[in-house]
Amino acid sequence: MYDPDWLESEWDRLELAYGSKSLKKARKYAKIVFEENDSQVVEDIITMMNTFGSKPVKKAFAIVAQKRIDNPKRCYAYVKGILKQLQE
């Protein structure tokens, strides 16, 4: 079930751990793949930005953002695949 109090505490935890700027940017990227309310995905995006850098993450989400909303490739797993290819 959905617990709004838990989710709010997760956003607070992420903001304390990574800063509000990183959290906002990650949630913006997560919104592209309809995962802006999934704290685990948002934290993973922040981790990827710290690991790979902002430019590759931005490029991967830009590629996915070009897909139509109903396209199955407009998902977080596809973003991770693009990032993996960019790193090779």
N, C-alpha and C positions, 0 to 999 in steps of 0.2 A: 504494500500500500504506500501511498504517497504521504510523506511527512514533511510539511512545509517548515517546521521548526528545525528538523535535522538538516534540510537543504540550506536554510539560512545560516546555520552554524558551519556548514561545509564552505559556503562562500566566505564567511569570516575567516575560517582557517586558511583557505587558499590565499586570501588577501594578506594575512599576516605572514604567511610563508614566502610568497612570491612578489607581493606588492600589487597595488591596485591597477597600475598601468599594464602589467603583464596579464592580470586577470581579465581586464576589459578587452584587451587585444585577443586573448584566447577565446573568450566568449563570443567575440565578433566572428572569429573564424569558425567556431563550433556552430554558430547560427546558419552558416552556409550549408552545413550538412544536417541541420535540424537537431543538433545535440546540445544546444546552448543551456539546457537545464540538467545536463548530466555532468555532475562534478568530476567524475572519474575521467571522462573524455576531455574536459577542460584542463584538468591537471596534466593529462597526457600531452596535450597540445603545448602547454607551458614547458614541459620537460623536453619536448621535441625542439622548441624554439631555443632552449638553452643548450641542447646537444648539437643540433645541426645548424643553428643560426636562424635569424629572422627571414632572410631572403629565400632560402629553399622552402621554408614552410609557407611563406606568402605565395611563392610560385605554385606550389602544389594545390593550395586552396583556390588560386586564381584559375587553374586548369579545371578543377571540379566545379567552380562557380559558373563556368561557361555551359555546363550541362543543364538540360531542362529540369525543372523541379520534379517531374515524374520519371526521370531517368534513373535506373537502379545504380548507375555509377556515381550518382551524387550522394555518396555516403563516406563515412569516416574511414572505412577499410580501404577504399580506393585511394584516399589521400595518403594513407600510410604506405600503400604500394607505390605511389608516385614518388614519395620521399625516398623509399628504398632504391628505386631506379636512379634517382638523381644522385644518390651517394655512390653508386657503382661507377 
